[in-house]
């Protein structure tokens, strides 16, 4: 599916406020501005169902990114433990990292992969009307 620049820009604006890792005060200020701009753009959508689907997708994406950031922090702890080879803590944490990634991250990714193509198509229709 190929998107015109309008829905692509709309999605970028909607998802711009998703934090990726730690940010400075200046970056947080930009994120805050983007979130306010996104809220304003969403307010112009009169189709309640479409607006709710966009918001639900936004929160699902935010949840996924937060899970990935959390997993990254946990991986950094694991990586530090690997400097002492063969500890029981290292083996336990490695197994937990893999299981948690399989369960949490993949479970959060799957609904996004299923919903996003239809949502993008509906946003395109909305923008074309």
DAHUSUL-V643482 format. One record per residue. N is the residue number from 0. PHI is phi in radians with two decimals (* if undefined). D_FIRST is the distance of its C-alpha to the first C-alpha in Angstrom with 1 decimal. Layout:
N&PHI&D_FIRST / N&PHI&D_FIRST
This chain:
0&*&0.0 / 1&-1.88&3.8 / 2&-1.75&6.5 / 3&-1.25&9.9 / 4&-1.18&12.7 / 5&-1.12&14.2 / 6&-1.18&12.0 / 7&-1.08&11.7 / 8&-1.15&15.5 / 9&-1.08&16.1 / 10&-1.14&14.7 / 11&-1.07&16.6 / 12&-1.14&19.6 / 13&-1.12&19.4 / 14&-1.69&19.3 / 15&-1.09&21.7 / 16&-1.44&24.7 / 17&-1.27&23.9 / 18&-1.33&26.8 / 19&-2.07&26.4 / 20&1.32&29.9 / 21&-1.54&33.0 / 22&-2.33&33.1 / 23&-1.44&35.9 / 24&-1.07&37.1 / 25&-1.11&35.5 / 26&-1.16&32.1 / 27&-1.11&32.8 / 28&-1.10&33.7 / 29&-1.13&30.4 / 30&-1.10&28.6 / 31&-1.09&30.8 / 32&-1.07&30.0 / 33&-1.10&26.2 / 34&-1.11&26.8 / 35&-1.14&28.8 / 36&-1.13&26.4 / 37&-1.12&23.6 / 38&-1.08&26.1 / 39&-1.13&26.8 / 40&-1.14&23.2 / 41&-1.15&22.8 / 42&-1.12&26.1 / 43&-1.44&24.8 / 44&-1.50&22.4 / 45&-1.40&24.6 / 46&-1.31&22.5 / 47&-1.03&24.3 / 48&-1.11&22.0 / 49&-1.11&18.9 / 50&-1.07&21.2 / 51&-1.15&22.4 / 52&-1.16&19.1 / 53&-1.12&18.2 / 54&-1.12&21.7 / 55&-1.07&21.6 / 56&-1.16&18.4 / 57&-1.01&20.2 / 58&-1.20&23.3 / 59&-1.14&21.7 / 60&-1.14&20.1 / 61&-1.10&23.5 / 62&-1.09&25.3 / 63&-1.10&23.3 / 64&-1.12&24.1 / 65&-1.11&27.7 / 66&-1.13&28.0 / 67&-1.14&26.8 / 68&-1.09&29.3 / 69&-1.12&32.0 / 70&-1.08&31.3 / 71&-1.10&31.6 / 72&-1.07&35.0 / 73&-1.14&36.2 / 74&-1.12&35.2 / 75&-1.09&37.3 / 76&-1.13&40.3 / 77&-1.04&39.8 / 78&-1.05&39.6 / 79&-1.14&42.9 / 80&-1.22&44.5 / 81&-1.21&43.7 / 82&-1.24&46.3 / 83&-1.97&48.8 / 84&-1.13&48.0 / 85&1.42&48.6 / 86&-1.36&49.0 / 87&-1.11&48.3 / 88&-1.08&46.3 / 89&-1.09&43.9 / 90&-1.12&43.3 / 91&-1.14&42.8 / 92&-1.17&40.4 / 93&-1.08&38.3 / 94&-1.08&38.0 / 95&-1.13&37.2 / 96&-1.04&34.5 / 97&-1.17&32.8 / 98&-1.10&33.3 / 99&-1.14&32.2 / 100&-1.10&29.0 / 101&-1.08&28.2 / 102&-1.32&29.2 / 103&-1.38&28.1 / 104&-1.15&25.2 / 105&-1.14&23.4 / 106&-1.16&24.3 / 107&-1.45&22.7 / 108&-1.32&19.5 / 109&-0.98&18.8 / 110&-1.06&18.4 / 111&-1.12&16.1 / 112&-1.08&13.8 / 113&-1.37&14.1 / 114&-1.49&13.9 / 115&-1.07&11.4 / 116&-1.03&8.1 / 117&-1.17&10.2 / 118&-1.14&11.8 / 119&-1.07&9.1 / 120&-1.09&8.3 / 121&-1.19&12.1 / 122&-1.12&12.7 / 123&-1.05&10.7 / 124&-1.08&12.9 / 125&-1.05&15.9 / 126&-1.21&15.5 / 127&-1.35&15.3 / 128&-1.46&18.4
